[in-house]
């Protein structure tokens, strides 16, 4: 579980259970090849100042990612957003409140726009599937011959 500030709000990401991670990975799989360069670029930027990254290089990396999202069926996109946002909470005073109602498929905060929702979704994907993607890249879990 991680806590972080985004804009003027503090958020907390919970853990997706293994089955939700599996189903999320199935829906995200078509864009994983476009996510890898984004993850690598964000890691490079994180080691520097958060905003010191090369904007041109980031735009170059984000182009194929945006194309992958645009080609995604609505059902898959809505599943990804709903599943990811369902494990996010926002601090309200001294309490943590869910940002998403799975029953109503709606955001619980009027001031949250798509930009915030996408950033939260990306963080959930990174935390939930990042180790899986890293394992694929490093060859961990590959059967020995």
DOKE-561815 format. One record per atom (N, C-alpha, C): atom name; x, y, z; residue in one letter; residue number from 0. Coordinates in nm, 4 decimals. Atoms other than C-alpha are relative to their C-alpha. Layout:
BEGIN
<r 'CA' <X Y Z> 'A' NUM>,
...
***
This chain:
BEGIN
<r 'N' <0.0845 -0.1168 0.0000> 'X' 0>,
<r 'CA' <0.0000 0.0000 0.0000> 'X' 0>,
<r 'C' <0.0891 0.1231 0.0000> 'X' 0>,
<r 'N' <-0.0814 -0.1205 0.0061> 'X' 1>,
<r 'CA' <0.1444 0.3335 -0.0991> 'X' 1>,
<r 'C' <-0.0877 0.1237 0.0131> 'X' 1>,
<r 'N' <0.0660 -0.1296 -0.0128> 'X' 2>,
<r 'CA' <0.0499 0.6906 -0.0178> 'X' 2>,
<r 'C' <0.0818 0.1017 -0.0764> 'X' 2>,
<r 'N' <-0.0686 -0.1031 0.0768> 'X' 3>,
<r 'CA' <0.1316 0.9903 -0.2363> 'X' 3>,
<r 'C' <-0.0936 0.1180 -0.0186> 'X' 3>,
<r 'N' <0.0772 -0.1206 0.0288> 'X' 4>,
<r 'CA' <0.0201 1.3428 -0.3119> 'X' 4>,
<r 'C' <-0.0108 0.0161 -0.1502> 'X' 4>,
<r 'N' <0.0252 -0.0311 0.1397> 'X' 5>,
<r 'CA' <-0.1327 1.4300 -0.6448> 'X' 5>,
<r 'C' <-0.0866 0.1248 0.0013> 'X' 5>,
<r 'N' <0.0701 -0.1275 -0.0120> 'X' 6>,
<r 'CA' <-0.2332 1.7905 -0.6799> 'X' 6>,
<r 'C' <-0.0103 0.0375 0.1460> 'X' 6>,
<r 'N' <0.0222 -0.0404 -0.1391> 'X' 7>,
<r 'CA' <-0.3847 1.9067 -0.3528> 'X' 7>,
<r 'C' <-0.0514 -0.1139 0.0881> 'X' 7>,
<r 'N' <0.0574 0.1124 -0.0743> 'X' 8>,
<r 'CA' <-0.4976 1.5597 -0.2444> 'X' 8>,
<r 'C' <0.1040 -0.1085 0.0262> 'X' 8>,
<r 'N' <-0.0839 0.1142 -0.0333> 'X' 9>,
<r 'CA' <-0.3340 1.2599 -0.0779> 'X' 9>,
<r 'C' <-0.0795 -0.1264 -0.0309> 'X' 9>,
<r 'N' <0.0645 0.1245 0.0413> 'X' 10>,
<r 'CA' <-0.4130 0.9163 -0.2189> 'X' 10>,
<r 'C' <0.0741 -0.1189 0.0571> 'X' 10>,
<r 'N' <-0.0575 0.1260 -0.0462> 'X' 11>,
<r 'CA' <-0.3540 0.5618 -0.1068> 'X' 11>,
<r 'C' <-0.0469 -0.1093 -0.0954> 'X' 11>,
<r 'N' <0.0316 0.1109 0.0893> 'X' 12>,
<r 'CA' <-0.3371 0.2592 -0.3342> 'X' 12>,
<r 'C' <0.0026 -0.1289 0.0802> 'X' 12>,
<r 'N' <0.0095 0.1307 -0.0637> 'X' 13>,
<r 'CA' <-0.4535 -0.0738 -0.1971> 'X' 13>,
<r 'C' <0.0494 -0.1077 -0.0945> 'X' 13>,
<r 'N' <-0.0496 0.1135 0.0769> 'X' 14>,
<r 'CA' <-0.3692 -0.4174 -0.3258> 'X' 14>,
<r 'C' <-0.1140 -0.0671 -0.0756> 'X' 14>,
<r 'N' <0.0930 0.0812 0.0782> 'X' 15>,
<r 'CA' <-0.5506 -0.5952 -0.6065> 'X' 15>,
<r 'C' <0.0241 -0.1465 0.0340> 'X' 15>,
<r 'N' <-0.0206 0.1423 -0.0252> 'X' 16>,
<r 'CA' <-0.6128 -0.9615 -0.5328> 'X' 16>,
<r 'C' <0.0531 -0.0665 -0.1274> 'X' 16>,
<r 'N' <-0.0671 0.0688 0.1107> 'X' 17>,
<r 'CA' <-0.4442 -1.2190 -0.7575> 'X' 17>,
<r 'C' <-0.0906 -0.0160 -0.1223> 'X' 17>,
<r 'N' <0.0904 0.0172 0.1139> 'X' 18>,
<r 'CA' <-0.7527 -1.2807 -0.9733> 'X' 18>,
<r 'C' <-0.0230 0.1325 -0.0727> 'X' 18>,
<r 'N' <0.0172 -0.1306 0.0649> 'X' 19>,
<r 'CA' <-0.8064 -0.9095 -1.0355> 'X' 19>,
<r 'C' <0.1276 0.0391 -0.0734> 'X' 19>,
<r 'N' <-0.1265 -0.0258 0.0700> 'X' 20>,
<r 'CA' <-0.4362 -0.8768 -1.1201> 'X' 20>,
<r 'C' <0.0052 -0.0783 -0.1309> 'X' 20>,
<r 'N' <0.0005 0.0837 0.1195> 'X' 21>,
<r 'CA' <-0.4766 -1.1650 -1.3656> 'X' 21>,
<r 'C' <-0.0901 0.0598 -0.1081> 'X' 21>,
<r 'N' <0.0932 -0.0560 0.0977> 'X' 22>,
<r 'CA' <-0.7819 -1.0140 -1.5335> 'X' 22>,
<r 'C' <0.0461 0.1365 -0.0501> 'X' 22>,
<r 'N' <-0.0543 -0.1293 0.0414> 'X' 23>,
<r 'CA' <-0.6235 -0.6693 -1.5356> 'X' 23>,
<r 'C' <0.1139 -0.0199 -0.0995> 'X' 23>,
<r 'N' <-0.1126 0.0250 0.0910> 'X' 24>,
<r 'CA' <-0.3090 -0.8097 -1.6980> 'X' 24>,
<r 'C' <-0.0499 -0.0452 -0.1372> 'X' 24>,
<r 'N' <0.0574 0.0430 0.1281> 'X' 25>,
<r 'CA' <-0.5258 -0.9742 -1.9672> 'X' 25>,
<r 'C' <-0.0501 0.1192 -0.0808> 'X' 25>,
<r 'N' <0.0541 -0.1173 0.0700> 'X' 26>,
<r 'CA' <-0.6928 -0.6426 -2.0500> 'X' 26>,
<r 'C' <0.1102 0.0974 -0.0410> 'X' 26>,
<r 'N' <-0.1100 -0.0926 0.0273> 'X' 27>,
<r 'CA' <-0.3667 -0.4466 -2.0373> 'X' 27>,
<r 'C' <0.1011 -0.0600 -0.0985> 'X' 27>,
<r 'N' <-0.1003 0.0698 0.0820> 'X' 28>,
<r 'CA' <-0.1669 -0.7099 -2.2325> 'X' 28>,
<r 'C' <0.0224 0.0611 -0.1383> 'X' 28>,
<r 'N' <-0.0254 -0.0563 0.1333> 'X' 29>,
<r 'CA' <-0.2241 -0.5528 -2.5761> 'X' 29>,
<r 'C' <0.0832 0.1289 0.0004> 'X' 29>,
<r 'N' <-0.0789 -0.1233 -0.0025> 'X' 30>,
<r 'CA' <-0.0632 -0.2285 -2.4599> 'X' 30>,
<r 'C' <0.1278 -0.0129 0.0827> 'X' 30>,
<r 'N' <-0.1228 0.0177 -0.0782> 'X' 31>,
<r 'CA' <0.2163 -0.3792 -2.2460> 'X' 31>,
<r 'C' <0.1241 0.0368 -0.0819> 'X' 31>,
<r 'N' <-0.1183 -0.0404 0.0761> 'X' 32>,
<r 'CA' <0.4695 -0.3423 -2.5300> 'X' 32>,
<r 'C' <0.0169 0.1523 -0.0083> 'X' 32>,
<r 'N' <-0.0111 -0.1462 0.0020> 'X' 33>,
<r 'CA' <0.3866 0.0294 -2.5376> 'X' 33>,
<r 'C' <0.0201 0.0575 0.1400> 'X' 33>,
<r 'N' <-0.0208 -0.0465 -0.1373> 'X' 34>,
<r 'CA' <0.3930 0.0554 -2.1559> 'X' 34>,
<r 'C' <0.1460 -0.0095 0.0430> 'X' 34>,
<r 'N' <-0.1384 0.0230 -0.0435> 'X' 35>,
<r 'CA' <0.7491 -0.0754 -2.1195> 'X' 35>,
<r 'C' <0.0871 0.1232 -0.0207> 'X' 35>,
<r 'N' <-0.0806 -0.1221 0.0148> 'X' 36>,
<r 'CA' <0.9178 0.2315 -2.2755> 'X' 36>,
<r 'C' <-0.0454 0.1120 0.0929> 'X' 36>,
<r 'N' <0.0508 -0.1023 -0.0915> 'X' 37>,
<r 'CA' <0.6903 0.4534 -2.0624> 'X' 37>,
<r 'C' <0.0551 -0.0245 0.1404> 'X' 37>,
<r 'N' <-0.0550 0.0337 -0.1311> 'X' 38>,
<r 'CA' <0.7937 0.2670 -1.7424> 'X' 38>,
<r 'C' <0.1483 0.0364 0.0072> 'X' 38>,
<r 'N' <-0.1436 -0.0274 0.0001> 'X' 39>,
<r 'CA' <1.1620 0.2944 -1.8377> 'X' 39>,
<r 'C' <0.0275 0.1497 0.0029> 'X' 39>,
<r 'N' <-0.0186 -0.1450 0.0040> 'X' 40>,
<r 'CA' <1.1322 0.6655 -1.9157> 'X' 40>,
<r 'C' <-0.0353 0.0623 0.1345> 'X' 40>,
<r 'N' <0.0384 -0.0527 -0.1316> 'X' 41>,
<r 'CA' <0.9507 0.7317 -1.5879> 'X' 41>,
<r 'C' <0.1054 -0.0328 0.1050> 'X' 41>,
<r 'N' <-0.1069 0.0362 -0.0938> 'X' 42>,
<r 'CA' <1.2236 0.5434 -1.3962> 'X' 42>,
<r 'C' <0.1199 0.0918 -0.0181> 'X' 42>,
<r 'N' <-0.1113 -0.0915 0.0259> 'X' 43>,
<r 'CA' <1.4892 0.7567 -1.5647> 'X' 43>,
<r 'C' <-0.0311 0.1377 0.0559> 'X' 43>,
<r 'N' <0.0407 -0.1317 -0.0489> 'X' 44>,
<r 'CA' <1.2949 1.0735 -1.4810> 'X' 44>,
<r 'C' <-0.0027 0.0038 0.1516> 'X' 44>,
<r 'N' <0.0081 0.0051 -0.1462> 'X' 45>,
<r 'CA' <1.2431 0.9605 -1.1196> 'X' 45>,
<r 'C' <0.1374 0.0101 0.0633> 'X' 45>,
<r 'N' <-0.1343 -0.0074 -0.0560> 'X' 46>,
<r 'CA' <1.6176 0.9287 -1.0685> 'X' 46>,
<r 'C' <0.0542 0.1424 -0.0063> 'X' 46>,
<r 'N' <-0.0337 -0.1415 0.0085> 'X' 47>,
<r 'CA' <1.6456 1.2953 -1.1689> 'X' 47>,
<r 'C' <-0.1109 0.0769 0.0698> 'X' 47>,
<r 'N' <0.1129 -0.0784 -0.0465> 'X' 48>,
<r 'CA' <1.4137 1.5777 -1.0811> 'X' 48>,
<r 'C' <-0.1238 -0.0471 -0.0762> 'X' 48>,
<r 'N' <0.1188 0.0546 0.0660> 'X' 49>,
<r 'CA' <1.0548 1.4658 -1.1593> 'X' 49>,
<r 'C' <-0.0357 0.0678 -0.1316> 'X' 49>,
<r 'N' <0.0376 -0.0709 0.1215> 'X' 50>,
<r 'CA' <1.0086 1.7312 -1.4272> 'X' 50>,
<r 'C' <0.1179 0.0303 -0.0905> 'X' 50>,
<r 'N' <-0.1170 -0.0331 0.0800> 'X' 51>,
<r 'CA' <1.3606 1.7365 -1.5694> 'X' 51>,
<r 'C' <0.0155 -0.0892 -0.1218> 'X' 51>,
<r 'N' <-0.0079 0.0916 0.1126> 'X' 52>,
<r 'CA' <1.2888 1.4647 -1.8263> 'X' 52>,
<r 'C' <-0.0089 0.0727 -0.1325> 'X' 52>,
<r 'N' <0.0042 -0.0527 0.1348> 'X' 53>,
<r 'CA' <1.3251 1.5254 -2.1968> 'X' 53>,
<r 'C' <-0.1429 -0.0102 -0.0512> 'X' 53>,
<r 'N' <0.1404 -0.0027 0.0426> 'X' 54>,
<r 'CA' <0.9755 1.6319 -2.3080> 'X' 54>,
<r 'C' <-0.0159 -0.0651 -0.1373> 'X' 54>,
<r 'N' <0.0069 0.0590 0.1338> 'X' 55>,
<r 'CA' <1.0455 1.5346 -2.6693> 'X' 55>,
<r 'C' <0.0073 -0.1509 0.0047> 'X' 55>,
<r 'N' <-0.0137 0.1454 -0.0126> 'X' 56>,
<r 'CA' <1.1578 1.1848 -2.5709> 'X' 56>,
<r 'C' <-0.1242 -0.0598 0.0642> 'X' 56>,
<r 'N' <0.1211 0.0495 -0.0655> 'X' 57>,
<r 'CA' <0.8566 1.1443 -2.3423> 'X' 57>,
<r 'C' <-0.1171 0.0000 -0.0994> 'X' 57>,
<r 'N' <0.1071 -0.0057 0.1000> 'X' 58>,
<r 'CA' <0.6220 1.2545 -2.6227> 'X' 58>,
<r 'C' <0.0165 -0.1126 -0.1019> 'X' 58>,
<r 'N' <-0.0274 0.1085 0.0947> 'X' 59>,
<r 'CA' <0.7899 1.0053 -2.8559> 'X' 59>,
<r 'C' <-0.0431 -0.1352 0.0567> 'X' 59>,
<r 'N' <0.0369 0.1251 -0.0670> 'X' 60>,
<r 'CA' <0.7317 0.7263 -2.6030> 'X' 60>,
<r 'C' <-0.1517 -0.0083 0.0177> 'X' 60>,
<r 'N' <0.1433 -0.0004 -0.0284> 'X' 61>,
<r 'CA' <0.3739 0.8321 -2.5282> 'X' 61>,
<r 'C' <-0.0855 -0.0171 -0.1257> 'X' 61>,
<r 'N' <0.0766 0.0128 0.1240> 'X' 62>,
<r 'CA' <0.2649 0.8333 -2.8953> 'X' 62>,
<r 'C' <-0.0552 -0.1397 -0.0213> 'X' 62>,
<r 'N' <0.0512 0.1358 0.0171> 'X' 63>,
<r 'CA' <0.2441 0.4541 -2.9352> 'X' 63>,
<r 'C' <-0.0923 -0.0432 0.1138> 'X' 63>,
<r 'N' <0.0854 0.0314 -0.1146> 'X' 64>,
<r 'CA' <0.0941 0.4270 -2.5860> 'X' 64>,
<r 'C' <-0.1403 0.0579 -0.0226> 'X' 64>,
<r 'N' <0.1289 -0.0637 0.0278> 'X' 65>,
<r 'CA' <-0.1815 0.6741 -2.6810> 'X' 65>,
<r 'C' <-0.0739 -0.0737 -0.1119> 'X' 65>,
<r 'N' <0.0618 0.0769 0.1093> 'X' 66>,
<r 'CA' <-0.2433 0.4808 -3.0033> 'X' 66>,
<r 'C' <-0.0579 -0.1308 0.0526> 'X' 66>,
<r 'N' <0.0482 0.1253 -0.0586> 'X' 67>,
<r 'CA' <-0.2762 0.1566 -2.8024> 'X' 67>,
<r 'C' <-0.1271 0.0198 0.0797> 'X' 67>,
<r 'N' <0.1199 -0.0298 -0.0785> 'X' 68>,
<r 'CA' <-0.5291 0.3137 -2.5680> 'X' 68>,
<r 'C' <-0.1168 0.0340 -0.0926> 'X' 68>,
<r 'N' <0.1065 -0.0390 0.0934> 'X' 69>,
<r 'CA' <-0.7255 0.4633 -2.8584> 'X' 69>,
<r 'C' <-0.0607 -0.1222 -0.0696> 'X' 69>,
<r 'N' <0.0481 0.1196 0.0690> 'X' 70>,
<r 'CA' <-0.7533 0.1201 -3.0221> 'X' 70>,
<r 'C' <-0.0690 -0.0988 0.0939> 'X' 70>,
<r 'N' <0.0558 0.0921 -0.0986> 'X' 71>,
<r 'CA' <-0.8703 -0.0473 -2.7014> 'X' 71>,
<r 'C' <-0.1540 0.0051 -0.0018> 'X' 71>,
<r 'N' <0.1470 -0.0011 -0.0077> 'X' 72>,
<r 'CA' <-1.2363 -0.1568 -2.6904> 'X' 72>,
<r 'C' <-0.0473 0.0718 0.1272> 'X' 72>,
<r 'N' <0.0547 -0.0739 -0.1145> 'X' 73>,
<r 'CA' <-1.4545 0.0547 -2.4581> 'X' 73>,
<r 'C' <-0.0125 -0.0882 0.1235> 'X' 73>,
<r 'N' <0.0190 0.0915 -0.1124> 'X' 74>,
<r 'CA' <-1.5315 -0.2482 -2.2401> 'X' 74>,
<r 'C' <0.1312 -0.0242 0.0746> 'X' 74>,
<r 'N' <-0.1302 0.0231 -0.0630> 'X' 75>,
<r 'CA' <-1.1618 -0.3154 -2.1773> 'X' 75>,
<r 'C' <0.0483 0.1249 0.0726> 'X' 75>,
<r 'N' <-0.0438 -0.1254 -0.0626> 'X' 76>,
<r 'CA' <-1.0857 0.0516 -2.1046> 'X' 76>,
<r 'C' <-0.0773 0.0264 0.1293> 'X' 76>,
<r 'N' <0.0810 -0.0217 -0.1188> 'X' 77>,
<r 'CA' <-1.3754 0.0777 -1.8600> 'X' 77>,
<r 'C' <0.0334 -0.1012 0.1098> 'X' 77>,
<r 'N' <-0.0406 0.1003 -0.0980> 'X' 78>,
<r 'CA' <-1.2719 -0.2479 -1.6903> 'X' 78>,
<r 'C' <0.1297 0.0422 0.0683> 'X' 78>,
<r 'N' <-0.1300 -0.0412 -0.0544> 'X' 79>,
<r 'CA' <-0.9150 -0.1195 -1.6462> 'X' 79>,
<r 'C' <-0.0179 0.1160 0.0963> 'X' 79>,
<r 'N' <0.0210 -0.1158 -0.0881> 'X' 80>,
<r 'CA' <-1.0251 0.2169 -1.5051> 'X' 80>,
<r 'C' <-0.0747 -0.0399 0.1273> 'X' 80>,
<r 'N' <0.0797 0.0375 -0.1170> 'X' 81>,
<r 'CA' <-1.2895 0.0666 -1.2753> 'X' 81>,
<r 'C' <0.0758 -0.0888 0.0969> 'X' 81>,
<r 'N' <-0.0758 0.0915 -0.0855> 'X' 82>,
<r 'CA' <-1.0650 -0.2122 -1.1458> 'X' 82>,
<r 'C' <0.1097 0.0738 0.0748> 'X' 82>,
<r 'N' <-0.1108 -0.0730 -0.0643> 'X' 83>,
<r 'CA' <-0.7736 0.0204 -1.0768> 'X' 83>,
<r 'C' <-0.0503 0.1017 0.1004> 'X' 83>,
<r 'N' <0.0489 -0.1044 -0.0905> 'X' 84>,
<r 'CA' <-0.9732 0.3052 -0.9237> 'X' 84>,
<r 'C' <-0.0701 -0.0588 0.1223> 'X' 84>,
<r 'N' <0.0683 0.0635 -0.1138> 'X' 85>,
<r 'CA' <-1.1589 0.0597 -0.6974> 'X' 85>,
<r 'C' <0.0928 -0.0252 0.1180> 'X' 85>,
<r 'N' <-0.0927 0.0226 -0.1110> 'X' 86>,
<r 'CA' <-0.8421 0.0123 -0.4895> 'X' 86>,
<r 'C' <0.0680 0.1295 0.0464> 'X' 86>,
<r 'N' <-0.0581 -0.1292 -0.0364> 'X' 87>,
<r 'CA' <-0.7660 0.3850 -0.4555> 'X' 87>,
<r 'C' <-0.0913 0.0703 0.0994> 'X' 87>,
<r 'N' <0.0727 -0.0802 -0.0985> 'X' 88>,
<r 'CA' <-0.8670 0.5959 -0.1570> 'X' 88>,
<r 'C' <0.0616 0.1394 0.0051> 'X' 88>,
<r 'N' <-0.0471 -0.1378 -0.0135> 'X' 89>,
<r 'CA' <-0.8385 0.9705 -0.0993> 'X' 89>,
<r 'C' <-0.0221 0.0450 0.1432> 'X' 89>,
<r 'N' <0.0075 -0.0472 -0.1388> 'X' 90>,
<r 'CA' <-0.7690 1.1310 0.2359> 'X' 90>,
<r 'C' <-0.0910 0.1226 0.0070> 'X' 90>,
<r 'N' <0.0938 -0.1090 -0.0265> 'X' 91>,
<r 'CA' <-1.0512 1.3521 0.3598> 'X' 91>,
<r 'C' <0.0061 0.0273 0.1494> 'X' 91>,
<r 'N' <-0.0200 -0.0264 -0.1424> 'X' 92>,
<r 'CA' <-0.9513 1.5090 0.6890> 'X' 92>,
<r 'C' <0.0861 -0.1095 0.0582> 'X' 92>,
<r 'N' <-0.0756 0.1109 -0.0589> 'X' 93>,
<r 'CA' <-0.8442 1.2136 0.9019> 'X' 93>,
<r 'C' <-0.0536 -0.1361 -0.0447> 'X' 93>,
<r 'N' <0.0599 0.1246 0.0503> 'X' 94>,
<r 'CA' <-1.0445 0.9526 0.7055> 'X' 94>,
<r 'C' <0.0435 -0.0261 -0.1443> 'X' 94>,
<r 'N' <-0.0288 0.0408 0.1372> 'X' 95>,
<r 'CA' <-0.9765 0.7589 0.3856> 'X' 95>,
<r 'C' <-0.1314 -0.0411 -0.0662> 'X' 95>,
<r 'N' <0.1249 0.0268 0.0713> 'X' 96>,
<r 'CA' <-1.2607 0.7509 0.1332> 'X' 96>,
<r 'C' <0.0313 -0.0600 -0.1369> 'X' 96>,
<r 'N' <-0.0223 0.0576 0.1329> 'X' 97>,
<r 'CA' <-1.2862 0.5333 -0.1800> 'X' 97>,
<r 'C' <-0.0269 0.1046 -0.1083> 'X' 97>,
<r 'N' <0.0200 -0.0953 0.1092> 'X' 98>,
<r 'CA' <-1.2526 0.7302 -0.5041> 'X' 98>,
<r 'C' <-0.0972 -0.0537 -0.1046> 'X' 98>,
<r 'N' <0.0837 0.0620 0.1028> 'X' 99>,
<r 'CA' <-1.4640 0.4849 -0.7058> 'X' 99>,
<r 'C' <-0.1061 -0.0882 0.0637> 'X' 99>,
<r 'N' <0.1066 0.0903 -0.0410> 'X' 100>,
<r 'CA' <-1.7976 0.3134 -0.6528> 'X' 100>,
<r 'C' <-0.0142 -0.1062 -0.1084> 'X' 100>,
<r 'N' <0.0117 0.1093 0.0965> 'X' 101>,
<r 'CA' <-1.7841 -0.0245 -0.8264> 'X' 101>,
<r 'C' <-0.1460 -0.0322 -0.0291> 'X' 101>,
<r 'N' <0.1431 0.0287 0.0188> 'X' 102>,
<r 'CA' <-2.1602 -0.0717 -0.7735> 'X' 102>,
<r 'C' <-0.0643 0.0957 -0.1002> 'X' 102>,
<r 'N' <0.0604 -0.1010 0.0867> 'X' 103>,
<r 'CA' <-2.2438 0.2511 -0.9545> 'X' 103>,
<r 'C' <0.0888 0.0353 -0.1194> 'X' 103>,
<r 'N' <-0.0964 -0.0313 0.1064> 'X' 104>,
<r 'CA' <-1.9363 0.2607 -1.1839> 'X' 104>,
<r 'C' <0.0167 0.1510 -0.0176> 'X' 104>,
<r 'N' <-0.0147 -0.1450 0.0044> 'X' 105>,
<r 'CA' <-1.8757 0.6217 -1.0945> 'X' 105>,
<r 'C' <0.1049 0.0483 0.0994> 'X' 105>,
<r 'N' <-0.0964 -0.0647 -0.0888> 'X' 106>,
<r 'CA' <-1.6169 0.8484 -0.9380> 'X' 106>,
<r 'C' <-0.0746 0.0651 0.1153> 'X' 106>,
<r 'N' <0.0652 -0.0521 -0.1197> 'X' 107>,
<r 'CA' <-1.7005 0.9566 -0.5853> 'X' 107>,
<r 'C' <0.0352 0.1461 0.0303> 'X' 107>,
<r 'N' <-0.0417 -0.1380 -0.0226> 'X' 108>,
<r 'CA' <-1.5366 1.3000 -0.6136> 'X' 108>,
<r 'C' <-0.0231 0.0815 -0.1268> 'X' 108>,
<r 'N' <0.0319 -0.0845 0.1147> 'X' 109>,
<r 'CA' <-1.6720 1.5714 -0.8443> 'X' 109>,
<r 'C' <0.1204 0.0748 -0.0547> 'X' 109>,
<r 'N' <-0.1149 -0.0781 0.0444> 'X' 110>,
<r 'CA' <-1.3373 1.7483 -0.8589> 'X' 110>,
<r 'C' <0.1080 -0.0841 -0.0690> 'X' 110>,
<r 'N' <-0.0979 0.0861 0.0670> 'X' 111>,
<r 'CA' <-1.1510 1.4470 -1.0035> 'X' 111>,
<r 'C' <-0.0319 -0.0053 -0.1488> 'X' 111>,
<r 'N' <0.0211 0.0050 0.1444> 'X' 112>,
<r 'CA' <-1.1076 1.4803 -1.3776> 'X' 112>,
<r 'C' <0.0709 -0.1208 -0.0595> 'X' 112>,
<r 'N' <-0.0583 0.1154 0.0675> 'X' 113>,
<r 'CA' <-0.9912 1.2283 -1.6341> 'X' 113>,
<r 'C' <0.1513 -0.0048 0.0172> 'X' 113>,
<r 'N' <-0.1458 -0.0036 -0.0174> 'X' 114>,
<r 'CA' <-0.6297 1.3426 -1.5987> 'X' 114>,
<r 'C' <0.0432 -0.0645 0.1308> 'X' 114>,
<r 'N' <-0.0305 0.0586 -0.1308> 'X' 115>,
<r 'CA' <-0.6255 1.2524 -1.2287> 'X' 115>,
<r 'C' <-0.0322 -0.1490 -0.0015> 'X' 115>,
<r 'N' <0.0405 0.1408 0.0031> 'X' 116>,
<r 'CA' <-0.8129 0.9270 -1.2913> 'X' 116>,
<r 'C' <0.1011 -0.0843 -0.0781> 'X' 116>,
<r 'N' <-0.0996 0.0740 0.0778> 'X' 117>,
<r 'CA' <-0.5614 0.8218 -1.5580> 'X' 117>,
<r 'C' <0.1319 -0.0139 0.0749> 'X' 117>,
<r 'N' <-0.1237 0.0085 -0.0785> 'X' 118>,
<r 'CA' <-0.2654 0.9060 -1.3349> 'X' 118>,
<r 'C' <-0.0130 -0.1031 0.1112> 'X' 118>,
<r 'N' <0.0235 0.0983 -0.1057> 'X' 119>,
<r 'CA' <-0.4159 0.7019 -1.0518> 'X' 119>,
<r 'C' <-0.0014 -0.1412 -0.0582> 'X' 119>,
<r 'N' <0.0062 0.1306 0.0656> 'X' 120>,
<r 'CA' <-0.4888 0.4129 -1.2893> 'X' 120>,
<r 'C' <0.1391 -0.0473 -0.0382> 'X' 120>,
<r 'N' <-0.1356 0.0354 0.0401> 'X' 121>,
<r 'CA' <-0.1344 0.4191 -1.4231> 'X' 121>,
<r 'C' <0.0827 -0.0431 0.1213> 'X' 121>,
<r 'N' <-0.0738 0.0374 -0.1220> 'X' 122>,
<r 'CA' <0.0047 0.4079 -1.0669> 'X' 122>,
<r 'C' <-0.0422 -0.1373 0.0505> 'X' 122>,
<r 'N' <0.0477 0.1315 -0.0436> 'X' 123>,
<r 'CA' <-0.2145 0.1099 -0.9787> 'X' 123>,
<r 'C' <0.0579 -0.1083 -0.0904> 'X' 123>,
<r 'N' <-0.0571 0.0974 0.0935> 'X' 124>,
<r 'CA' <-0.1016 -0.0722 -1.2931> 'X' 124>,
<r 'C' <0.1477 -0.0199 0.0287> 'X' 124>,
<r 'N' <-0.1441 0.0092 -0.0279> 'X' 125>,
<r 'CA' <0.2602 0.0070 -1.2138> 'X' 125>,
<r 'C' <0.0266 -0.0804 0.1270> 'X' 125>,
<r 'N' <-0.0216 0.0714 -0.1263> 'X' 126>,
<r 'CA' <0.2313 -0.1185 -0.8549> 'X' 126>,
<r 'C' <-0.0479 -0.1445 -0.0062> 'X' 126>,
<r 'N' <0.0585 0.1343 0.0035> 'X' 127>,
<r 'CA' <0.0143 -0.4208 -0.9340> 'X' 127>,
<r 'C' <0.0664 -0.0909 -0.1022> 'X' 127>,
<r 'N' <-0.0552 0.0817 0.1076> 'X' 128>,
<r 'CA' <0.1689 -0.5385 -1.2584> 'X' 128>,
<r 'C' <0.1478 0.0268 -0.0262> 'X' 128>,
<r 'N' <-0.1408 -0.0342 0.0203> 'X' 129>,
<r 'CA' <0.5117 -0.3735 -1.2443> 'X' 129>,
<r 'C' <0.0955 -0.1145 0.0283> 'X' 129>,
<r 'N' <-0.0887 0.1135 -0.0266> 'X' 130>,
<r 'CA' <0.6810 -0.6715 -1.0757> 'X' 130>,
<r 'C' <-0.0128 -0.1109 -0.1050> 'X' 130>,
<r 'N' <0.0240 0.1002 0.1039> 'X' 131>,
<r 'CA' <0.5231 -0.9053 -1.3321> 'X' 131>,
<r 'C' <0.0704 0.0408 -0.1295> 'X' 131>,
<r 'N' <-0.0637 -0.0496 0.1222> 'X' 132>,
<r 'CA' <0.6416 -0.6876 -1.6226> 'X' 132>,
<r 'C' <0.1512 -0.0032 0.0154> 'X' 132>,
<r 'N' <-0.1445 0.0036 -0.0242> 'X' 133>,
<r 'CA' <0.9889 -0.6530 -1.4668> 'X' 133>,
<r 'C' <0.0536 -0.1420 -0.0085> 'X' 133>,
<r 'N' <-0.0406 0.1409 0.0067> 'X' 134>,
<r 'CA' <1.0063 -1.0317 -1.4271> 'X' 134>,
<r 'C' <0.0074 -0.0483 -0.1428> 'X' 134>,
<r 'N' <-0.0031 0.0380 0.1412> 'X' 135>,
<r 'CA' <0.9223 -1.0732 -1.7947> 'X' 135>,
<r 'C' <0.1234 0.0571 -0.0675> 'X' 135>,
<r 'N' <-0.1133 -0.0661 0.0644> 'X' 136>,
<r 'CA' <1.1915 -0.8244 -1.8927> 'X' 136>,
<r 'C' <0.1335 -0.0589 0.0436> 'X' 136>,
<r 'N' <-0.1268 0.0519 -0.0517> 'X' 137>,
<r 'CA' <1.4600 -0.9755 -1.6691> 'X' 137>,
<r 'C' <0.0154 -0.1498 -0.0220> 'X' 137>,
<r 'N' <-0.0058 0.1433 0.0248> 'X' 138>,
<r 'CA' <1.3740 -1.3341 -1.7604> 'X' 138>,
<r 'C' <-0.0209 -0.0830 0.1246> 'X' 138>,
<r 'N' <0.0276 0.0742 -0.1219> 'X' 139>,
<r 'CA' <1.2862 -1.4286 -1.4031> 'X' 139>,
<r 'C' <-0.1233 -0.0850 -0.0233> 'X' 139>,
<r 'N' <0.1137 0.0895 0.0165> 'X' 140>,
<r 'CA' <1.0522 -1.7220 -1.3929> 'X' 140>,
<r 'C' <0.0038 -0.0760 -0.1304> 'X' 140>,
<r 'N' <-0.0143 0.0735 0.1248> 'X' 141>,
<r 'CA' <1.1776 -1.8501 -1.7252> 'X' 141>,
<r 'C' <0.0512 -0.1385 0.0316> 'X' 141>,
<r 'N' <-0.0454 0.1356 -0.0299> 'X' 142>,
<r 'CA' <1.2120 -2.2283 -1.7196> 'X' 142>,
<r 'C' <0.1437 -0.0205 -0.0433> 'X' 142>,
<r 'N' <-0.1392 0.0311 0.0336> 'X' 143>,
<r 'CA' <1.5711 -2.3518 -1.7140> 'X' 143>,
<r 'C' <0.0040 -0.1226 -0.0908> 'X' 143>,
<r 'N' <-0.0117 0.1131 0.0951> 'X' 144>,
<r 'CA' <1.6726 -2.5792 -1.9969> 'X' 144>,
<r 'C' <0.0940 -0.1044 0.0505> 'X' 144>,
***
